[in-house]
Amino acid sequence: MSNPHGTVRALALRGGKRERMIELDDARAIKGKGFAGDERAAGRRGLTLLSTERWVDVIHDLDTVLPWHTRRANVLIEGLDLSGMIGKRIRIGEVELHVCDESRPCGRMDEIHPGLRAVLKPDMRGGVCGEVLCDGLIRVGDTVALLDGS
């Protein structure tokens, strides 16, 4: 059986606490941290991944249009069921990531858009978070693949 895989559709960096997200074409991930320039990212929450398919569900339920990074995630991935990745190692471009947990939505989501927190809760729509295991570059268009032995 071949490894499941997906594709990086977009990248974003937190400009700082409560600052807007900055979309990027590529970003350098730092082992044990997150993207270079994101001082708040570290450890098990180094990078946050969001599914394109789940975000479409969120937008549909809210009956609105919001950019994907409204969720304040770093990596938008298409074609991979992120809920099945918890506890596994994946490769995103040059970066190896241990997917640690669900990225649970906080109250900040409702500050950004009323009702957003509630629609992110079911089916892990808020995405997953993981620990960066090696330095490397991630680019829009990169493949996301489950590593053997995970």
C-alpha positions in Angstrom: 0.0 0.0 0.0 1.4 3.5 -0.9 1.7 6.2 1.7 -1.1 8.7 2.0 0.0 12.1 0.8 -1.3 15.6 0.4 -0.1 19.0 -0.9 0.8 22.3 0.8 -1.6 24.9 -0.6 -0.6 27.9 1.5 1.7 29.0 4.3 1.4 31.7 6.9 3.4 33.2 9.7 2.0 34.9 12.9 3.3 38.4 12.9 3.0 38.4 16.7 0.4 38.1 19.4 -2.9 39.3 17.9 -1.2 40.6 14.8 -2.4 39.6 11.3 -1.1 36.5 9.6 1.4 37.0 6.8 1.1 34.6 3.8 4.3 33.3 2.4 5.5 31.3 -0.6 8.0 29.4 1.5 9.1 29.3 5.1 12.1 27.9 7.0 11.1 25.6 9.9 13.5 25.4 12.9 13.9 22.2 14.9 12.1 22.3 18.2 10.5 25.6 17.3 8.3 26.6 14.3 8.7 28.9 11.3 11.7 31.3 11.6 10.2 34.7 12.7 7.4 33.1 14.8 8.7 33.5 18.3 5.6 32.1 19.9 5.9 28.7 18.2 7.8 25.9 20.0 7.8 22.3 21.0 4.6 20.2 20.4 2.9 23.3 18.9 5.7 24.3 16.6 3.6 24.2 13.4 -0.2 24.1 13.1 -1.7 22.3 10.1 -5.2 22.9 8.7 -7.1 20.8 6.1 -8.4 22.6 3.0 -11.4 20.2 3.0 -12.2 20.9 6.7 -11.9 24.7 6.2 -14.4 24.5 3.3 -16.8 22.8 5.8 -16.2 25.6 8.3 -16.9 28.4 5.7 -20.1 26.5 4.6 -21.4 26.2 8.1 -20.7 29.9 8.9 -22.2 30.9 5.5 -19.4 33.5 5.0 -16.1 33.9 3.3 -12.9 34.0 5.5 -9.3 33.5 4.5 -7.9 30.1 5.7 -5.4 31.8 8.0 -8.3 33.3 10.1 -7.7 30.0 12.0 -4.2 31.2 12.7 -2.7 28.0 11.3 0.7 27.9 9.6 0.2 25.3 6.8 -2.9 24.6 4.7 -2.9 21.1 3.4 -5.1 19.6 0.7 -5.8 15.9 0.2 -4.7 14.4 3.5 -6.9 13.5 6.5 -5.1 15.2 9.3 -7.2 13.5 12.0 -5.5 10.2 11.1 -2.0 11.7 11.5 -1.9 12.2 15.3 1.1 10.3 16.8 2.7 9.9 13.3 5.7 11.4 11.6 5.1 13.3 8.3 7.4 15.0 5.8 6.4 18.4 4.5 8.9 19.5 1.9 12.3 19.3 3.6 10.8 19.2 7.1 10.0 16.2 9.3 7.2 16.8 11.8 5.8 14.7 14.6 2.0 15.3 14.7 1.3 15.6 18.4 -2.3 16.6 18.9 -5.4 18.3 17.8 -5.2 22.1 17.6 -8.2 23.0 19.7 -9.8 26.3 19.0 -9.7 29.0 21.7 -11.9 32.0 22.5 -9.8 34.1 20.2 -11.6 32.5 17.3 -14.9 34.1 18.3 -13.2 37.5 18.7 -12.1 37.1 15.1 -15.5 35.9 13.8 -18.6 35.2 15.9 -19.4 31.4 16.0 -16.0 30.4 14.5 -14.9 28.5 17.6 -18.0 26.3 17.7 -17.8 25.3 14.0 -14.1 24.4 14.4 -14.7 21.9 17.2 -16.3 18.9 15.3 -14.3 16.5 13.2 -10.9 18.2 14.1 -11.7 21.1 11.8 -9.3 23.3 13.8 -6.4 21.1 12.5 -3.5 19.5 14.2 -0.2 20.7 15.7 3.2 19.2 15.7 6.8 19.3 16.7 9.5 20.2 14.1 12.1 17.4 14.1 14.6 18.9 11.7 15.4 22.3 10.1 14.2 22.8 6.5 12.3 24.7 4.0 8.6 24.3 3.2 7.2 25.7 0.0 3.7 26.1 -1.4 3.2 23.0 -3.7 5.3 20.7 -1.6 4.1 17.1 -1.0 3.1 16.1 2.5 3.7 12.4 3.1 3.3 9.9 6.0 6.8 8.5 6.8 7.2 4.7 6.9 7.2 3.2 10.4 5.0 5.9 11.9 
